[in-house]
């Protein structure tokens, strides 16, 4: 019994740590707890949506030699359907949420969705493969879902507050998250399949790529923190649609509803 509690603990610990981390980075308006819970459980729901999408993909490519390739597993079984599932959940549950009202919110909600997904996935892997798998996934896989959420969330916020470029930002966020996730998994899978030698070199490439993914993710976090800071300073109407219709305002930012974070 104690062993299973330890497994459960190591499965959820990195999820909790990263949720606390991103919540604390939200410096200008904390999101309502109910909205964060909705995003997290939306990520859990995305697991089931992912299963449906993967089933559809398998029905299209089933029986072909392509299904036995690493690219198929990395992109069409993981990167593409998983990020598409998270994106759809975001658009359904968060896009029109009144609390999605500042630049940093896109990153907060997208990462909470990603971590909800990662939580379910991680529990499954850790209980199946044991403690060692939990340690490795805590270092790479769970933070990977977090960083894919940062990338997607950055562009979702840009789409929200720049309606004239909305389509471009939406597609960019989705495609970059898919690409990052697919490459992340592909490098790991190839390094495992090739073993020592070339496999080790590819694994080093993965580690370098993971470092740069963190670098990009932190850059996006800091950039949206600055955008939110500018929002907090802007003295313009609360409704961002007014930005477009009122040419007299010389700022692209909108005022924050400072009471929203206190609401359930």
Secondary structure, DSSP 8 states (H G I E B T S, - for coil): -HHHHHHHHHHHHHHHHHHHHHHHH--S----HHHHHHHHHHHHHHHHHHHHHHHHHHHHHTTSGGGGSHHIIIIIIIIHHHHHHHHHHHHHHTTT-TT--STTHHHHHHHHHHHHHHHHHHHHHHHHH-HHHHHHHHHTHHHHHHHHHHHHHHHHHHHHH-GGGHHHHHHHHHHHHHHHHHHHHHHHHHHHHH-STHHHHHHHHHHHHHHHHHHHHHHHHHHHHHHHHHHHH--S-SSTHHHHH-TT---S-----TTGGG--
